[in-house]
Amino acid sequence: MKIQMNDIPAKIDIPGAKARVKTGFGDATGFSKMNGEYFSLGKGADIGPLLQGLEANLCQCPHWGHVLKGKLTVSYGDGTQEVVSTDDLFYWPPGHTIVANEDTDIVLFSPQEEHCMVMDHMLEKLGKGR
């Protein structure tokens, strides 16, 4: 799920301040501590091979985030895809993988325990495991 910044309704819009709020943007039920993460991905980066061996060979951690610059294709376990690009706010539910269409910088907020498990798996695939 994604939404462009300018498509998010302004809840407060006064001189000198604007607050845009998109309610119902993903579900954090059952999660505790969160990570704040910054990722830079070069054009063509594909995390799919690093997810091999996880359930359905996909990232099973939800993420909320913002594309600072660039463009990614997100593929979901049900076969659907969406493209997120500069200034998109996004929610990726469990069961996804990504490919960078361009050099891309994103900010992610992810449940700590779940995403650390995925990151550790990816590091092992890179030969840099614990």
C-alpha positions as CSV (number, residue, x, y, z in Angstrom):
1,M,0.0,0.0,0.0
2,K,1.4,3.4,-0.9
3,I,0.3,7.0,-1.1
4,Q,1.9,10.1,-2.6
5,M,2.6,12.8,0.0
6,N,0.3,15.3,-1.8
7,D,-2.5,12.8,-1.8
8,I,-2.5,12.5,2.0
9,P,-5.2,14.8,3.4
10,A,-4.1,17.8,5.4
11,K,-5.6,17.6,8.9
12,I,-4.0,20.9,9.8
13,D,-3.2,23.5,7.2
14,I,-2.4,27.0,8.6
15,P,0.2,29.5,7.7
16,G,3.6,28.0,8.6
17,A,2.3,24.5,9.4
18,K,0.8,21.6,7.6
19,A,0.1,18.2,9.0
20,R,-0.9,15.4,6.6
21,V,-2.5,12.3,8.2
22,K,-3.3,9.0,6.6
23,T,-5.2,6.8,9.1
24,G,-5.4,3.0,8.9
25,F,-2.0,2.7,7.4
26,G,-1.0,-0.8,8.3
27,D,-1.5,-2.8,11.5
28,A,1.1,-3.0,14.3
29,T,-1.0,-5.4,16.5
30,G,1.3,-7.8,18.3
31,F,4.5,-6.0,17.7
32,S,6.7,-4.3,20.4
33,K,9.9,-2.4,19.8
34,M,10.4,-0.8,16.4
35,N,13.6,-0.1,14.3
36,G,14.1,3.1,12.5
37,E,16.2,2.3,9.4
38,Y,17.7,4.1,6.4
39,F,18.5,2.1,3.3
40,S,20.4,3.1,0.1
41,L,19.9,0.6,-2.8
42,G,21.7,0.9,-6.1
43,K,19.9,0.5,-9.4
44,G,19.3,-3.2,-10.0
45,A,19.6,-4.3,-6.4
46,D,17.4,-7.3,-5.9
47,I,17.0,-8.7,-2.3
48,G,15.2,-11.8,-3.6
49,P,18.2,-14.1,-3.6
50,L,19.0,-13.1,0.0
51,L,15.5,-14.1,1.1
52,Q,15.8,-17.7,-0.1
53,G,15.2,-20.0,2.7
54,L,12.7,-17.8,4.6
55,E,9.0,-18.6,4.6
56,A,7.8,-18.5,0.9
57,N,11.3,-17.0,0.1
58,L,9.9,-13.6,1.1
59,C,10.5,-11.0,3.8
60,Q,7.9,-11.8,6.5
61,C,8.3,-8.5,8.4
62,P,6.0,-5.6,7.8
63,H,7.5,-2.2,7.1
64,W,6.3,1.4,7.1
65,G,8.4,4.0,5.3
66,H,9.0,6.8,3.0
67,V,10.9,7.0,-0.4
68,L,13.3,9.9,-0.1
69,K,14.5,9.4,-3.7
70,G,14.3,6.8,-6.4
71,K,12.0,4.0,-7.4
72,L,11.4,0.3,-6.2
73,T,9.2,-2.5,-7.5
74,V,7.7,-4.4,-4.6
75,S,6.5,-7.9,-5.3
76,Y,4.0,-9.7,-3.0
77,G,3.4,-13.4,-2.3
78,D,0.0,-13.2,-4.1
79,G,1.7,-12.2,-7.3
80,T,0.8,-8.6,-7.3
81,Q,3.4,-5.8,-7.7
82,E,3.5,-2.1,-7.1
83,V,6.0,0.6,-7.7
84,V,6.9,3.1,-5.0
85,S,8.9,6.2,-5.8
86,T,10.1,9.6,-4.5
87,D,7.8,11.0,-1.9
88,D,5.6,7.9,-1.6
89,L,4.6,6.9,1.9
90,F,4.3,3.1,2.0
91,Y,3.3,0.0,4.0
92,W,4.6,-3.4,3.0
93,P,2.8,-6.3,4.8
94,P,4.7,-9.5,5.5
95,G,5.3,-11.5,2.3
96,H,7.3,-9.2,-0.1
97,T,10.5,-8.6,-1.9
98,I,12.0,-5.6,-3.6
99,V,14.1,-4.6,-6.6
100,A,15.6,-1.1,-7.1
101,N,14.5,0.4,-10.5
102,E,16.8,3.3,-9.8
103,D,19.3,4.4,-7.1
104,T,17.0,4.7,-4.2
105,D,17.1,6.0,-0.6
106,I,14.3,5.0,1.8
107,V,13.5,5.3,5.5
108,L,11.9,2.2,7.1
109,F,10.2,1.6,10.4
110,S,10.0,-2.1,11.2
111,P,9.3,-4.4,14.1
112,Q,12.7,-4.9,15.7
113,E,12.6,-8.7,16.4
114,E,11.1,-9.7,13.1
115,H,13.3,-7.5,10.9
116,C,16.5,-8.3,12.8
117,M,15.8,-12.0,12.1
118,V,15.4,-11.2,8.4
119,M,18.6,-9.1,8.3
120,D,20.6,-11.8,10.1
121,H,19.4,-14.3,7.5
122,M,20.4,-11.9,4.7
123,L,23.9,-11.4,6.3
124,E,24.3,-15.2,6.5
125,K,23.5,-15.4,2.7
126,L,26.2,-12.8,2.1
127,G,28.7,-14.8,4.2
128,K,28.7,-12.2,6.9
129,G,26.6,-14.0,9.5
130,R,27.1,-13.8,13.2
